[in-house]
Amino acid sequence: MSYERGVVVKGPDLLANNSFRPYLCLSDDTHPFSDEEALYVAITTTRRAVAIPLAEDDFVSGGLPRDSYVNPWTVVSIRHADIAEEEGRLTEATTQKNR
């Protein structure tokens, strides 16, 4: 299964010692190997001055259980097979902020 741009997923925590972390998918089907992996930016509960806060109205569907912030400078490549599940989908306007 592949994930589309704007989807928030639960994936392996590549940045800390947690079992999973939410990420925002920024890739689309023009990304090389888009059938196998995608580029994601980390979502955290740590507020930082330049992080993008996520509010309920930023989600078209789903959501996250705690106040969360997107770190657009923390980019990782994750294989689709390593994603546990979809948490929700952000509006296009919110996804664009993360470019």
C-alpha positions in Angstrom: 0.0 0.0 0.0 1.3 3.5 -0.8 0.3 6.7 0.9 -0.6 10.0 -0.8 0.7 13.5 -0.2 -1.1 15.1 2.8 -1.7 11.8 4.7 -0.6 11.6 8.3 0.7 8.1 9.1 2.0 6.2 12.1 5.5 4.9 11.2 8.7 3.7 12.9 10.3 6.3 15.1 13.6 6.9 13.3 14.5 9.9 15.6 14.0 8.7 19.1 13.5 5.5 21.2 9.8 5.2 20.8 7.9 2.4 19.0 6.3 4.8 16.5 5.9 8.4 15.5 3.4 10.3 13.3 4.7 11.6 10.0 3.2 13.7 7.2 3.7 12.4 3.7 5.0 15.1 1.3 5.7 12.8 -1.7 3.6 12.3 -4.7 3.8 9.8 -7.5 6.7 11.8 -9.2 9.0 10.7 -6.4 11.5 8.1 -7.5 10.4 4.6 -6.2 7.0 6.0 -5.2 5.6 2.5 -5.4 8.0 1.5 -2.6 8.7 4.5 -0.4 7.8 8.1 0.2 9.3 11.3 1.8 7.8 12.2 5.2 8.3 15.0 7.7 8.3 14.3 11.4 5.4 15.3 13.6 6.1 15.9 17.3 4.5 17.0 20.5 7.4 19.3 21.2 6.5 22.9 20.4 9.2 24.8 18.6 9.2 28.4 17.3 9.4 27.4 13.7 7.3 24.2 13.8 3.9 24.2 12.3 1.1 23.6 14.8 -1.7 21.3 13.8 -5.3 22.1 14.8 -8.5 20.1 14.4 -9.5 22.1 11.4 -6.2 21.3 9.6 -7.5 17.7 9.2 -9.9 16.7 6.5 -10.3 13.4 8.2 -8.8 11.7 11.3 -6.5 13.5 13.7 -4.0 13.1 16.4 -4.7 12.5 20.1 -2.4 15.3 21.4 -1.3 18.8 20.5 1.1 18.2 17.6 3.6 20.2 15.5 5.1 19.4 12.1 8.9 19.8 11.8 9.3 20.4 8.1 13.1 20.4 8.4 13.1 16.8 9.6 12.7 14.8 6.4 12.9 11.0 6.2 12.3 8.4 3.6 10.2 5.5 4.8 9.2 2.3 2.9 5.4 1.8 2.6 5.8 -1.6 4.2 7.1 0.0 7.4 4.0 2.2 7.9 1.6 0.9 10.6 -1.5 2.8 9.7 -3.1 6.1 8.5 -3.9 8.6 11.3 -5.7 11.2 9.1 -5.4 13.5 6.1 -4.5 17.2 6.2 -6.1 19.9 4.1 -4.1 20.9 1.0 -3.5 24.4 2.5 -1.9 22.9 5.6 0.2 20.4 3.6 1.5 23.3 1.4 2.8 25.1 4.5 5.2 22.2 4.9 7.0 22.7 1.6 
